[in-house]
Amino acid sequence: MITLSETPLDVQQIIQAATRLQAGAINAFIGTVRDNAKGKQVLRLEYEAYESMAVAEIQKIVDAAAAKWPLQAYAISHRVGVLEPGDVAVVVAVSTPHRADSFAACQYIIDTLKETVPIWKKEVLEDGEEWISAHP
Amino acid sequence: MNTNMKKYTVLAFGIAKDILGGRQCEIELPGNTVSALRTALVGQYPALAGLRSLLIAVNSEYAEDGVLLEERDEIALIPPVSGG
């Protein structure tokens, strides 16, 4: 399951979607909005996505993960829209027969997602705003 | 009229949307490669040159510089991504 959502993520439901009886390990990464950046207070993050391509790129990452580790199931959801500190921005949940593979696959998926998937966030601080990573 | 001119519709996201002044723009150029399109866009919107990277996607796939464009392609300007 791969989704982009304009409404708050239901972490338990995403983990459930990655659960399989034949898997002894479920690993979930939950990315949340920090309340601070560069020593300043974060008011909100504004996420946007090139949705059709974002879903396709996440699928490619999952396919690559499935070629490296014995994934039994996966569920990945990313928020779009305006998020406030404490909100969940992304959940990656995977299940594998044993735990080591679940840690490795989950880390690979979130690390690669951050590098290649066309999703952007604008950070709004108390004294200004910027698109994250846009400039050198 | 220069019949070699091709008109492309380009979607823009993130900071590229701010620089172009909208979610999509049309651009005409005398070429049909990804690199020709990028050169034309940077010429028209110099602030694009200041970005850490500027990729172009064609029909939802990242495209190398030499990829050929068709006027009906869905073309998107992909500034540095920052999901997660």
Backbone of each chain as ProteinMPNN parsed JSONL, in Angstrom:
{"seq_chain_A": "MITLSETPLDVQQIIQAATRLQAGAINAFIGTVRDNAKGKQVLRLEYEAYESMAVAEIQKIVDAAAAKWPLQAYAISHRVGVLEPGDVAVVVAVSTPHRADSFAACQYIIDTLKETVPIWKKEVLEDGEEWISAHP", "coords_chain_A": {"N_chain_A": [[0.846, -1.194, 0.0], [0.663, 2.114, -0.953], [0.362, 5.445, -0.263], [-0.564, 8.902, -0.613], [-1.542, 11.47, 1.513], [-3.989, 13.831, 2.415], [-5.006, 14.11, 4.847], [-4.703, 13.507, 8.444], [-2.367, 10.893, 9.317], [-3.094, 7.516, 10.073], [-1.418, 5.78, 12.164], [-1.522, 3.236, 13.341], [-3.216, 1.863, 11.644], [-1.745, 1.829, 9.309], [0.465, 0.288, 10.056], [-0.901, -2.064, 10.54], [-1.643, -2.717, 7.953], [0.708, -3.632, 6.951], [1.143, -5.986, 8.146], [1.68, -9.471, 8.408], [0.902, -12.921, 8.782], [2.956, -14.718, 8.311], [5.207, -13.336, 8.804], [7.676, -12.512, 11.136], [8.57, -10.114, 12.008], [7.826, -6.744, 12.205], [8.57, -3.613, 11.059], [8.466, -0.227, 11.726], [8.884, 3.035, 10.603], [8.396, 6.236, 11.787], [7.985, 9.407, 10.791], [8.113, 12.616, 12.107], [7.003, 16.037, 12.629], [9.338, 18.296, 13.681], [9.665, 20.683, 16.388], [11.503, 22.638, 16.148], [14.138, 24.318, 14.355], [17.327, 25.125, 13.208], [17.755, 26.48, 15.581], [15.466, 27.887, 15.925], [11.909, 28.46, 16.332], [9.64, 26.232, 14.866], [6.851, 26.92, 12.964], [5.148, 25.71, 11.096], [5.08, 23.089, 8.595], [4.875, 22.981, 5.098], [3.783, 20.719, 2.877], [4.155, 19.495, -0.433], [3.403, 17.499, -3.328], [4.325, 15.845, -6.368], [2.053, 14.055, -7.386], [1.341, 11.665, -8.899], [3.785, 10.835, -9.906], [5.247, 10.63, -7.551], [4.075, 8.466, -6.193], [4.701, 6.462, -8.023], [7.506, 6.529, -7.913], [7.976, 5.803, -5.254], [7.023, 3.22, -5.4], [8.987, 2.085, -7.041], [11.148, 2.13, -5.277], [10.263, 0.386, -3.3], [10.132, -1.941, -4.822], [12.833, -2.315, -5.374], [13.724, -2.748, -2.773], [12.393, -5.095, -2.209], [13.764, -6.814, -3.79], [16.11, -7.066, -2.464], [15.626, -7.814, 0.175], [13.554, -10.127, 2.053], [10.695, -9.084, 1.777], [7.521, -9.251, 3.159], [5.246, -7.759, 3.287], [4.203, -4.333, 2.861], [3.642, -0.933, 3.826], [3.224, 2.344, 3.051], [2.887, 5.672, 3.771], [2.534, 9.09, 3.055], [2.257, 12.423, 4.108], [0.611, 15.254, 2.634], [0.154, 18.806, 2.37], [-0.57, 21.152, 5.031], [1.342, 20.92, 7.918], [1.784, 20.686, 11.454], [4.031, 21.126, 14.294], [4.72, 18.006, 15.807], [2.899, 16.611, 14.292], [2.431, 13.683, 12.239], [4.428, 13.021, 9.508], [5.285, 11.076, 7.73], [4.987, 7.562, 7.279], [6.61, 4.512, 7.249], [6.162, 1.193, 6.919], [7.176, -2.124, 7.202], [7.201, -5.681, 6.726], [8.976, -8.634, 7.534], [10.35, -11.995, 7.574], [12.283, -12.184, 9.666], [13.933, -10.068, 12.158], [16.269, -8.516, 11.454], [16.296, -8.059, 8.693], [14.009, -6.526, 8.486], [14.637, -4.105, 9.763], [16.709, -3.216, 8.061], [15.439, -3.019, 5.542], [13.442, -1.146, 6.033], [14.918, 1.122, 6.724], [16.338, 1.53, 4.345], [14.231, 2.131, 2.601], [13.102, 4.547, 3.674], [15.35, 6.224, 3.623], [15.969, 6.328, 0.877], [13.618, 7.288, -0.169], [13.665, 9.924, 0.747], [15.614, 10.936, -0.881], [14.869, 10.663, -3.593], [12.113, 10.859, -4.193], [9.52, 12.825, -5.558], [8.614, 14.999, -3.563], [8.035, 17.872, -1.626], [9.006, 20.16, 0.961], [8.128, 23.112, 2.612], [9.514, 25.065, 5.046], [8.219, 26.848, 7.672], [9.23, 29.281, 9.733], [9.398, 31.201, 12.81], [10.383, 33.58, 11.92], [10.534, 33.645, 9.145], [10.597, 31.848, 5.954], [11.407, 28.86, 4.112], [12.065, 26.761, 1.257], [12.997, 23.535, 1.862], [16.284, 22.324, 1.434], [16.576, 23.466, -1.077], [18.543, 25.255, -1.989], [22.156, 25.416, -2.486]], "CA_chain_A": [[0.0, 0.0, 0.0], [1.393, 3.382, -1.017], [-0.628, 6.518, -0.368], [-0.315, 10.272, -0.185], [-2.769, 11.784, 2.241], [-4.215, 15.222, 2.846], [-5.545, 14.079, 6.211], [-3.747, 12.893, 9.361], [-2.092, 9.477, 9.097], [-3.471, 6.588, 11.135], [-0.212, 4.951, 12.236], [-1.877, 1.85, 13.644], [-3.812, 1.254, 10.45], [-0.658, 1.6, 8.341], [1.202, -0.884, 10.544], [-1.768, -3.231, 10.314], [-1.626, -3.055, 6.524], [1.984, -4.29, 6.648], [1.224, -7.166, 9.01], [1.386, -10.766, 7.79], [1.116, -14.011, 9.736], [4.214, -15.431, 8.075], [6.317, -12.436, 9.139], [7.912, -12.384, 12.571], [9.067, -8.775, 12.32], [7.242, -5.574, 11.542], [9.362, -2.444, 11.412], [7.804, 0.991, 11.277], [9.508, 4.337, 10.82], [7.4, 7.309, 11.85], [8.635, 10.715, 10.7], [7.23, 13.641, 12.657], [7.429, 17.425, 12.447], [10.033, 18.863, 14.851], [9.201, 22.034, 16.735], [12.61, 23.595, 16.074], [15.111, 24.159, 13.27], [18.317, 26.218, 13.236], [17.598, 27.228, 16.824], [14.24, 28.695, 15.901], [10.665, 27.722, 16.469], [8.933, 25.904, 13.618], [5.397, 27.137, 13.05], [4.483, 24.66, 10.316], [5.695, 22.64, 7.346], [3.895, 22.867, 4.011], [4.244, 19.665, 1.963], [3.441, 19.255, -1.683], [3.932, 16.348, -4.059], [3.921, 15.537, -7.746], [1.486, 12.864, -6.769], [1.409, 10.437, -9.696], [5.184, 10.411, -9.976], [5.698, 10.275, -6.205], [3.637, 7.095, -5.924], [5.484, 5.569, -8.897], [8.889, 6.461, -7.415], [7.977, 4.987, -4.031], [6.888, 1.822, -5.833], [10.31, 1.62, -7.493], [11.982, 1.895, -4.089], [9.777, -0.85, -2.685], [10.536, -3.061, -5.679], [14.268, -2.523, -5.139], [13.852, -3.333, -1.433], [11.9, -6.473, -2.255], [14.796, -7.62, -4.443], [17.247, -7.224, -1.534], [15.186, -8.413, 1.434], [12.308, -10.894, 1.866], [9.524, -8.322, 2.23], [6.237, -9.962, 3.105], [4.237, -6.728, 3.035], [4.693, -2.981, 3.145], [2.643, 0.133, 3.765], [3.946, 3.615, 3.099], [1.991, 6.814, 3.585], [3.185, 10.392, 3.24], [1.312, 13.54, 4.153], [0.758, 16.511, 1.907], [-0.624, 19.85, 3.026], [0.05, 21.927, 6.107], [1.538, 20.13, 9.135], [2.295, 21.431, 12.601], [4.91, 20.311, 15.127], [4.067, 16.847, 16.411], [2.15, 15.834, 13.296], [3.156, 12.618, 11.54], [4.598, 13.381, 8.097], [5.481, 9.892, 6.898], [5.103, 6.269, 7.949], [7.055, 3.388, 6.428], [6.044, -0.052, 7.689], [7.495, -3.317, 6.41], [7.307, -6.916, 7.496], [9.872, -9.664, 7.001], [10.339, -13.14, 8.49], [13.133, -11.97, 10.843], [14.031, -8.634, 12.43], [17.379, -7.769, 10.838], [15.863, -7.621, 7.364], [12.974, -5.484, 8.585], [15.337, -2.84, 10.021], [17.457, -2.801, 6.871], [14.518, -2.636, 4.464], [12.742, 0.08, 6.416], [15.869, 2.239, 6.61], [16.597, 1.751, 2.919], [13.074, 2.78, 1.966], [12.952, 5.96, 4.062], [16.512, 6.992, 3.152], [15.879, 6.536, -0.568], [12.448, 8.162, -0.379], [14.053, 11.321, 0.957], [16.533, 11.363, -1.944], [14.404, 10.563, -4.983], [10.67, 10.98, -4.429], [9.18, 14.238, -5.746], [7.813, 15.615, -2.505], [8.776, 19.046, -1.167], [8.446, 20.821, 2.133], [8.519, 24.484, 2.951], [9.556, 25.227, 6.504], [7.83, 28.197, 8.08], [9.736, 29.589, 11.067], [8.799, 32.42, 13.369], [10.884, 34.805, 11.262], [10.775, 33.485, 7.706], [10.255, 30.53, 5.423], [12.247, 28.43, 2.997], [11.935, 25.405, 0.729], [14.127, 22.794, 2.414], [17.28, 21.74, 0.509], [16.496, 24.017, -2.432], [19.766, 25.946, -2.401], [23.39, 24.785, -1.994]], "C_chain_A": [[0.884, 1.247, 0.0], [0.356, 4.483, -1.17], [-0.001, 7.865, -0.016], [-1.634, 10.746, 0.407], [-2.835, 13.257, 2.615], [-4.747, 15.282, 4.264], [-4.576, 13.318, 7.113], [-3.606, 11.39, 9.145], [-2.508, 8.677, 10.328], [-2.346, 5.543, 11.229], [-0.571, 3.483, 12.449], [-2.434, 1.134, 12.408], [-2.746, 0.959, 9.39], [0.163, 0.382, 8.756], [0.389, -2.16, 10.295], [-1.706, -3.694, 8.859], [-0.342, -3.779, 6.126], [2.148, -5.593, 7.421], [0.854, -8.432, 8.238], [1.694, -11.869, 8.803], [2.467, -14.69, 9.543], [5.428, -14.58, 8.431], [6.452, -12.309, 10.654], [8.391, -11.009, 12.98], [8.299, -7.745, 11.503], [8.065, -4.395, 12.002], [8.681, -1.218, 10.854], [8.669, 2.201, 11.598], [8.406, 5.383, 10.779], [8.145, 8.636, 11.856], [7.658, 11.785, 11.159], [7.822, 15.03, 12.449], [8.05, 17.923, 13.752], [9.531, 20.278, 15.138], [10.308, 23.076, 16.614], [13.499, 23.275, 14.895], [16.023, 25.37, 13.324], [18.124, 27.095, 14.47], [16.348, 28.086, 16.889], [13.009, 27.813, 15.994], [10.042, 27.471, 15.099], [7.442, 26.122, 13.83], [4.656, 26.04, 12.301], [5.381, 24.236, 9.152], [4.588, 22.511, 6.306], [4.453, 21.874, 2.981], [3.441, 19.699, 0.672], [4.144, 18.131, -2.436], [3.482, 16.407, -5.511], [3.354, 14.128, -7.624], [1.655, 11.593, -7.603], [2.842, 9.915, -9.751], [5.691, 9.969, -8.607], [5.309, 8.832, -5.88], [4.457, 6.112, -6.759], [6.918, 5.429, -8.397], [8.971, 5.657, -6.121], [7.849, 3.511, -4.4], [8.221, 1.254, -6.315], [11.212, 1.291, -6.307], [11.571, 0.596, -3.411], [10.218, -2.061, -3.51], [12.021, -3.373, -5.487], [14.485, -3.168, -3.77], [13.447, -4.805, -1.453], [12.902, -7.401, -2.944], [15.971, -7.898, -3.503], [16.864, -7.995, -0.28], [13.847, -9.131, 1.222], [11.078, -10.17, 2.427], [8.269, -9.181, 2.104], [5.103, -8.987, 2.811], [4.849, -5.377, 3.366], [3.509, -2.034, 3.113], [3.389, 1.44, 3.989], [2.947, 4.733, 2.839], [2.75, 8.094, 3.887], [2.115, 11.472, 3.221], [1.639, 14.579, 3.096], [-0.117, 17.53, 2.62], [0.155, 20.49, 4.173], [0.116, 21.084, 7.38], [2.145, 20.996, 10.228], [3.202, 20.526, 13.434], [4.125, 19.194, 15.83], [3.284, 16.013, 15.419], [3.045, 14.768, 12.657], [3.204, 12.959, 10.049], [4.692, 12.15, 7.206], [5.53, 8.65, 7.789], [5.536, 5.244, 6.906], [6.971, 2.151, 7.305], [6.312, -1.224, 6.756], [7.475, -4.533, 7.321], [8.174, -7.908, 6.743], [9.842, -10.842, 7.976], [11.121, -12.873, 9.778], [13.53, -10.495, 10.942], [15.121, -7.892, 11.659], [16.97, -7.227, 9.466], [14.835, -6.498, 7.446], [13.595, -4.125, 8.887], [15.999, -2.332, 8.752], [16.524, -2.301, 5.776], [13.833, -1.314, 4.785], [13.676, 1.285, 6.265], [16.167, 2.56, 5.147], [15.448, 2.527, 2.282], [12.982, 4.245, 2.382], [14.138, 6.781, 3.568], [16.389, 7.31, 1.665], [14.705, 7.442, -0.913], [12.857, 9.63, -0.263], [14.945, 11.846, -0.157], [15.878, 11.482, -3.308], [12.928, 10.876, -5.216], [10.266, 12.458, -4.507], [8.116, 14.743, -4.763], [8.675, 16.753, -1.946], [8.145, 19.58, 0.111], [9.027, 22.209, 2.296], [8.408, 24.627, 4.456], [9.222, 26.677, 6.838], [8.244, 28.387, 9.536], [9.069, 30.865, 11.568], [9.227, 33.657, 12.575], [11.169, 34.61, 9.775], [10.424, 32.082, 7.252], [11.21, 30.167, 4.31], [11.87, 27.016, 2.563], [13.185, 24.639, 1.143], [14.973, 22.192, 1.287], [17.338, 22.397, -0.86], [17.822, 24.596, -2.907], [21.004, 25.26, -1.825], [23.764, 25.308, -0.602]], "O_chain_A": [[1.749, 1.403, 0.861], [-0.444, 4.457, -2.105], [0.95, 7.953, 0.762], [-2.706, 10.461, -0.126], [-1.855, 13.843, 3.074], [-4.923, 16.364, 4.824], [-3.727, 12.572, 6.625], [-4.577, 10.698, 8.835], [-2.303, 9.101, 11.466], [-2.323, 4.563, 10.484], [0.004, 2.597, 11.817], [-2.154, -0.04, 12.17], [-2.836, -0.033, 8.667], [0.514, -0.453, 7.923], [0.929, -3.192, 9.894], [-1.715, -4.891, 8.569], [-0.297, -4.455, 5.099], [3.2, -6.228, 7.346], [-0.142, -8.469, 7.516], [2.637, -11.757, 9.586], [3.058, -15.183, 10.503], [6.559, -15.06, 8.364], [5.481, -12.038, 11.36], [8.599, -10.752, 14.166], [8.149, -7.864, 10.287], [8.244, -4.191, 13.203], [8.353, -1.158, 9.669], [9.128, 2.366, 12.728], [7.589, 5.412, 9.858], [8.851, 8.954, 12.813], [6.528, 11.863, 10.676], [9.002, 15.171, 12.13], [7.39, 17.97, 14.79], [9.04, 20.973, 14.248], [10.102, 24.248, 16.929], [13.612, 22.122, 14.478], [15.561, 26.502, 13.467], [18.309, 28.31, 14.409], [16.19, 28.909, 17.791], [13.057, 26.604, 15.77], [9.931, 28.382, 14.278], [6.848, 25.577, 14.76], [3.664, 25.502, 12.793], [6.319, 24.943, 8.783], [3.505, 22.0, 6.593], [5.449, 22.144, 2.31], [2.227, 19.901, 0.675], [5.321, 17.851, -2.21], [2.42, 16.937, -5.838], [4.077, 13.139, -7.743], [2.066, 10.559, -7.077], [3.082, 8.711, -9.654], [6.481, 9.03, -8.515], [6.12, 8.07, -5.354], [4.861, 5.058, -6.268], [7.489, 4.34, -8.448], [9.928, 4.911, -5.913], [8.488, 2.655, -3.788], [8.552, 0.1, -6.041], [11.946, 0.303, -6.326], [12.418, -0.196, -2.998], [10.627, -3.081, -2.956], [12.42, -4.536, -5.442], [15.34, -4.042, -3.626], [14.07, -5.646, -0.805], [12.898, -8.612, -2.72], [16.733, -8.842, -3.712], [17.675, -8.742, 0.267], [13.092, -8.781, 0.315], [10.498, -10.595, 3.427], [8.006, -9.763, 1.052], [4.119, -9.345, 2.164], [5.867, -5.284, 4.053], [2.501, -2.298, 2.457], [4.091, 1.614, 4.986], [2.252, 4.742, 1.823], [3.51, 8.171, 4.853], [1.187, 11.432, 2.414], [2.796, 14.758, 2.716], [-1.017, 17.169, 3.378], [1.378, 20.375, 4.26], [-0.904, 20.595, 7.867], [2.916, 21.917, 9.958], [3.154, 19.303, 13.299], [3.037, 19.407, 16.364], [3.026, 14.835, 15.666], [4.26, 14.939, 12.553], [2.171, 13.158, 9.41], [4.235, 12.17, 6.063], [6.048, 8.689, 8.906], [4.933, 5.116, 5.841], [7.645, 2.074, 8.332], [5.751, -1.307, 5.664], [7.7, -4.431, 8.526], [8.126, -8.018, 5.518], [9.356, -10.694, 9.097], [10.691, -13.277, 10.859], [13.477, -9.761, 9.956], [14.914, -6.75, 11.251], [17.264, -6.081, 9.127], [14.793, -5.622, 6.582], [13.157, -3.108, 8.35], [15.869, -1.158, 8.403], [16.789, -1.273, 5.153], [13.666, -0.464, 3.91], [13.279, 2.33, 5.749], [16.239, 3.727, 4.763], [15.67, 3.464, 1.515], [12.8, 5.109, 1.525], [13.957, 7.92, 3.136], [16.672, 8.43, 1.241], [14.785, 8.26, -1.83], [12.45, 10.467, -1.068], [15.032, 13.056, -0.366], [16.287, 12.321, -4.11], [12.537, 11.138, -6.353], [10.623, 13.249, -3.634], [6.935, 14.887, -5.08], [9.891, 16.613, -1.812], [6.937, 19.477, 0.324], [10.225, 22.443, 2.142], [7.37, 24.352, 5.058], [9.862, 27.607, 6.348], [7.701, 27.758, 10.444], [8.294, 31.51, 10.863], [8.517, 34.663, 12.559], [11.972, 35.347, 9.204], [10.012, 31.238, 8.047], [11.761, 31.04, 3.639], [11.426, 26.193, 3.363], [14.301, 25.042, 0.817], [14.45, 21.63, 0.324], [18.077, 21.933, -1.729], [18.189, 24.454, -4.073], [20.918, 24.595, -0.793], [24.772, 24.887, -0.035]]}, "seq_chain_B": "MNTNMKKYTVLAFGIAKDILGGRQCEIELPGNTVSALRTALVGQYPALAGLRSLLIAVNSEYAEDGVLLEERDEIALIPPVSGG", "coords_chain_B": {"N_chain_B": [[6.945, 32.809, -39.255], [8.65, 30.547, -37.265], [8.946, 27.326, -37.999], [10.306, 25.424, -36.66], [10.027, 25.855, -34.018], [8.946, 24.615, -30.939], [6.269, 23.999, -28.716], [5.99, 23.6, -25.283], [4.366, 22.334, -22.395], [4.987, 22.9, -19.034], [5.09, 21.533, -15.856], [5.375, 22.779, -12.54], [6.894, 22.532, -9.344], [7.197, 22.965, -5.759], [9.905, 25.07, -4.902], [10.366, 25.755, -7.524], [7.888, 26.295, -8.558], [7.305, 28.673, -7.277], [9.29, 30.272, -8.436], [8.64, 30.225, -11.166], [6.212, 31.353, -10.995], [3.795, 30.067, -10.935], [1.81, 27.031, -11.172], [2.049, 25.804, -13.581], [3.62, 26.335, -16.791], [3.925, 27.604, -20.134], [6.263, 27.069, -22.672], [8.189, 28.045, -25.435], [10.542, 26.68, -27.667], [13.426, 26.294, -29.76], [14.044, 23.514, -30.04], [14.246, 20.045, -29.04], [15.042, 18.577, -26.86], [15.683, 17.434, -23.493], [17.809, 18.837, -22.355], [17.856, 21.17, -23.912], [15.45, 22.281, -23.216], [15.858, 22.748, -20.474], [17.903, 24.656, -20.583], [16.558, 26.755, -21.853], [14.584, 27.335, -19.98], [16.103, 28.126, -17.75], [17.254, 30.351, -18.862], [15.046, 31.987, -19.141], [14.088, 32.144, -16.564], [16.139, 33.081, -14.419], [16.621, 32.578, -11.702], [16.364, 29.893, -11.333], [18.849, 28.846, -11.81], [20.203, 29.046, -9.46], [19.521, 26.943, -7.863], [20.095, 23.891, -5.984], [19.888, 21.591, -7.455], [18.354, 20.673, -10.559], [16.119, 18.817, -11.873], [14.436, 17.167, -14.598], [11.363, 15.756, -15.31], [9.819, 13.463, -17.47], [6.77, 12.441, -18.5], [6.333, 11.377, -15.93], [8.761, 10.163, -15.302], [12.153, 10.423, -14.289], [14.293, 12.229, -16.438], [17.074, 11.96, -18.588], [19.532, 14.293, -19.951], [19.59, 13.986, -22.769], [17.16, 13.027, -23.59], [14.392, 12.926, -25.806], [11.796, 15.25, -26.444], [8.24, 15.368, -26.746], [5.542, 17.397, -27.872], [3.204, 16.78, -26.573], [3.952, 15.556, -24.248], [3.946, 14.975, -20.684], [5.559, 17.154, -18.819], [7.752, 17.902, -16.19], [9.191, 20.089, -13.813], [11.641, 19.473, -11.546], [12.703, 20.5, -8.641], [15.233, 20.374, -5.968], [14.386, 17.616, -3.975], [12.524, 17.101, -0.916], [11.195, 15.365, 0.809], [9.786, 13.341, 3.493]], "CA_chain_B": [[6.888, 31.863, -38.146], [9.673, 29.513, -37.303], [8.246, 26.056, -37.813], [11.073, 24.556, -35.779], [9.708, 26.131, -32.624], [8.02, 23.667, -30.313], [5.703, 24.552, -27.491], [5.856, 22.581, -24.239], [3.768, 22.709, -21.113], [5.87, 22.423, -17.967], [4.563, 21.622, -14.498], [6.416, 23.205, -11.604], [6.586, 22.199, -7.959], [8.1, 23.483, -4.736], [10.455, 26.411, -5.164], [10.256, 26.047, -8.961], [6.567, 26.899, -8.744], [7.439, 30.077, -6.863], [10.143, 30.99, -9.394], [7.896, 30.378, -12.423], [5.021, 32.15, -10.737], [2.57, 29.302, -11.106], [1.966, 25.588, -11.161], [2.503, 25.367, -14.897], [3.881, 27.396, -17.754], [4.189, 27.142, -21.49], [7.511, 27.642, -23.181], [8.515, 27.678, -26.816], [11.973, 26.681, -27.894], [13.811, 25.682, -31.038], [14.753, 22.269, -29.775], [13.338, 19.02, -28.526], [15.704, 17.729, -25.869], [15.587, 17.873, -22.11], [18.816, 19.864, -22.067], [17.44, 22.426, -24.551], [14.362, 22.838, -22.397], [16.423, 23.286, -19.238], [18.628, 25.884, -20.932], [15.573, 27.811, -22.13], [13.911, 27.708, -18.721], [17.043, 28.882, -16.916], [17.389, 31.653, -19.498], [13.848, 32.799, -18.896], [13.922, 32.282, -15.102], [17.524, 32.897, -13.96], [16.704, 32.081, -10.321], [16.487, 28.423, -11.374], [20.271, 28.483, -11.824], [20.71, 29.046, -8.094], [19.068, 25.769, -7.104], [21.106, 22.85, -5.777], [19.758, 20.708, -8.613], [17.122, 20.929, -11.306], [15.854, 17.668, -12.733], [13.229, 17.25, -15.41], [10.676, 14.474, -15.465], [8.982, 13.36, -18.662], [5.758, 11.397, -18.275], [6.53, 10.824, -14.579], [10.059, 9.486, -15.129], [13.313, 11.307, -14.402], [14.793, 12.15, -17.807], [18.438, 12.422, -18.843], [19.597, 15.468, -20.827], [19.412, 13.7, -24.179], [15.822, 12.497, -23.903], [13.65, 13.757, -26.766], [10.482, 15.673, -25.959], [7.108, 15.57, -27.654], [4.742, 18.507, -27.335], [2.124, 16.293, -25.713], [4.487, 14.928, -23.036], [3.791, 15.658, -19.397], [6.917, 17.54, -18.435], [7.735, 18.545, -14.87], [10.439, 20.631, -13.297], [11.802, 18.869, -10.22], [13.787, 21.083, -7.84], [15.675, 19.408, -4.956], [13.254, 17.068, -3.217], [12.722, 17.213, 0.54], [10.145, 14.638, 1.518], [10.143, 12.678, 4.741]], "C_chain_B": [[7.935, 30.778, -38.339], [9.026, 28.167, -37.005], [9.033, 25.077, -36.959], [10.766, 24.788, -34.307], [8.681, 25.113, -32.124], [7.527, 24.284, -29.01], [5.452, 23.415, -26.492], [5.152, 23.166, -23.028], [4.598, 22.071, -20.006], [5.176, 22.618, -16.629], [5.704, 22.004, -13.561], [5.95, 22.946, -10.182], [7.58, 22.879, -7.026], [8.604, 24.869, -5.101], [10.38, 26.759, -6.644], [8.907, 26.688, -9.285], [6.61, 28.377, -8.36], [8.22, 30.878, -7.907], [9.394, 31.218, -10.71], [6.63, 31.211, -12.245], [3.722, 31.399, -10.976], [2.866, 27.824, -11.228], [2.316, 25.033, -12.543], [2.756, 26.547, -15.803], [4.057, 26.765, -19.126], [5.454, 27.812, -21.972], [7.746, 27.126, -24.594], [10.016, 27.677, -26.968], [12.287, 25.949, -29.193], [14.592, 24.408, -30.814], [13.797, 21.276, -29.168], [14.041, 18.061, -27.568], [15.496, 18.306, -24.477], [16.599, 18.981, -21.828], [18.453, 21.2, -22.719], [16.339, 23.096, -23.743], [14.927, 23.464, -21.125], [17.139, 24.61, -19.511], [17.656, 27.042, -21.158], [14.9, 28.283, -20.848], [14.838, 28.544, -17.84], [17.271, 30.272, -17.52], [16.232, 32.584, -19.178], [13.649, 33.077, -17.407], [15.283, 32.053, -14.44], [17.631, 32.357, -12.529], [16.8, 30.558, -10.275], [17.946, 27.993, -11.303], [20.844, 28.417, -10.414], [20.312, 27.833, -7.281], [20.172, 24.716, -7.019], [21.079, 21.829, -6.913], [18.449, 21.069, -9.308], [16.929, 19.785, -12.292], [14.573, 17.903, -13.52], [12.653, 15.844, -15.543], [9.803, 14.539, -16.71], [8.057, 12.169, -18.46], [6.05, 10.614, -16.992], [7.789, 9.989, -14.4], [11.165, 10.539, -15.194], [13.955, 11.109, -15.763], [16.216, 12.695, -17.894], [18.404, 13.563, -19.862], [19.247, 15.174, -22.284], [18.035, 13.204, -24.577], [15.071, 13.47, -24.808], [12.241, 14.021, -26.245], [9.474, 15.71, -27.095], [6.235, 16.653, -27.026], [3.646, 18.021, -26.392], [2.635, 15.64, -24.42], [4.079, 15.722, -21.795], [5.198, 15.896, -18.851], [6.847, 18.26, -17.091], [9.134, 18.95, -14.457], [10.55, 20.187, -11.843], [12.973, 19.533, -9.5], [14.189, 20.077, -6.756], [14.506, 18.93, -4.089], [13.57, 17.099, -1.722], [11.586, 16.539, 1.3], [10.674, 13.999, 2.793], [9.938, 13.578, 5.936]], "O_chain_B": [[8.078, 30.188, -39.41], [8.608, 27.91, -35.876], [8.516, 24.029, -36.572], [11.191, 24.016, -33.448], [7.697, 24.805, -32.795], [8.256, 24.984, -28.307], [4.802, 22.417, -26.805], [5.323, 24.337, -22.689], [4.877, 20.872, -20.029], [4.73, 23.717, -16.301], [6.85, 21.603, -13.764], [4.775, 23.115, -9.854], [8.655, 23.309, -7.442], [7.843, 25.727, -5.548], [10.334, 27.938, -6.993], [8.807, 27.524, -10.183], [6.024, 29.222, -9.037], [7.864, 32.013, -8.225], [9.503, 32.292, -11.303], [6.053, 31.708, -13.213], [2.675, 32.008, -11.194], [4.018, 27.414, -11.368], [2.823, 23.917, -12.655], [2.188, 27.624, -15.618], [4.301, 25.566, -19.258], [5.684, 28.991, -21.704], [7.533, 25.953, -24.902], [10.696, 28.567, -26.458], [11.52, 25.105, -29.656], [15.689, 24.246, -31.348], [12.668, 21.621, -28.819], [13.685, 16.886, -27.474], [15.181, 19.484, -24.303], [16.283, 19.953, -21.141], [18.713, 22.255, -22.14], [16.303, 24.319, -23.607], [14.535, 24.565, -20.739], [16.992, 25.569, -18.753], [17.897, 28.165, -20.713], [14.674, 29.477, -20.655], [14.418, 29.543, -17.255], [17.458, 31.248, -16.794], [16.405, 33.786, -18.974], [13.108, 34.116, -17.031], [15.555, 30.955, -13.953], [18.637, 31.738, -12.183], [17.267, 29.995, -9.285], [18.255, 26.913, -10.8], [21.88, 27.785, -10.204], [20.721, 27.702, -6.127], [21.063, 24.658, -7.866], [22.112, 21.275, -7.287], [17.561, 21.687, -8.72], [17.491, 19.78, -13.388], [13.74, 18.731, -13.151], [13.362, 14.883, -15.845], [9.137, 15.541, -16.968], [8.506, 11.038, -18.273], [6.021, 9.384, -16.965], [7.884, 9.198, -13.462], [11.13, 11.434, -16.039], [14.146, 9.977, -16.207], [16.522, 13.753, -17.345], [17.401, 13.78, -20.543], [18.668, 16.023, -22.963], [17.765, 12.984, -25.758], [15.109, 14.683, -24.602], [11.588, 13.14, -25.686], [9.799, 16.036, -28.237], [6.195, 16.805, -25.805], [3.207, 18.763, -25.513], [1.834, 15.216, -23.587], [3.895, 16.938, -21.834], [5.914, 14.966, -18.479], [5.99, 19.119, -16.879], [10.115, 18.253, -14.716], [9.684, 20.479, -11.019], [14.124, 19.161, -9.729], [13.553, 19.03, -6.632], [13.746, 19.731, -3.547], [14.733, 17.121, -1.32], [11.083, 17.063, 2.294], [11.856, 14.108, 3.12], [10.194, 13.169, 7.069]]}, "name": "protein", "num_of_chains": 2, "seq": "MITLSETPLDVQQIIQAATRLQAGAINAFIGTVRDNAKGKQVLRLEYEAYESMAVAEIQKIVDAAAAKWPLQAYAISHRVGVLEPGDVAVVVAVSTPHRADSFAACQYIIDTLKETVPIWKKEVLEDGEEWISAHPMNTNMKKYTVLAFGIAKDILGGRQCEIELPGNTVSALRTALVGQYPALAGLRSLLIAVNSEYAEDGVLLEERDEIALIPPVSGG"}
